[in-house]
């Protein structure tokens, strides 16, 4: 790949860095609607091409969010296999998401201003 050019499949460095920067808040946003398990989060994120990620990314992220007190977990039986660990927002997670939600439009608008033609 030539420096400064995105790869043909759209998975260039800029896209990867942006995804890393916002993935945590996307996960918190998905949990705002209720508890979800890891594979379910992967499927929902994967439905939006630029947010596709892997188990090797999502599970360490979820573990970190848990350590930081932003999510909590419960185990629930699965009708199709072993029990699943479900993740749910804590009040601290809700506060972090609210802060990001407030900041994001200003951040997005600032970036748009700098990169506009």
C-alpha positions, 0 to 999 in steps of 0.5 A: 500500500502506498503511504497516504492511500487507503487500502482497497477494502477500506480497512486502512490505518485511519479507519482502524484508528477511528474504530479503536477510538470509538469502539468502547463508546459504541459498546456502551451505547449498545448496552444502553438498551439492555444486557447483551453477550459478547457474540451478540455485540460482535454481530451487531457491530459487524452489521456496520462494516466499519465497526466490524471487529473480532473476538480478540478485540471485543473480549479484552475490551469488555474485560477492561470495561468491567475492571473500570466499573463501566459494565457488570456481568451476569451468567445466564443459561443459553437455549443453544449451548453453555451459559453466556456472560451478559454485560450490562451498563453500570451507573458509571458506564451510563455517565461515561456514555453521557459524557461521550454523547455530549462531546462527540458532536463537537468533536465530529464538527471540529474534525469536519471543519479541518478536513473539509475542502 
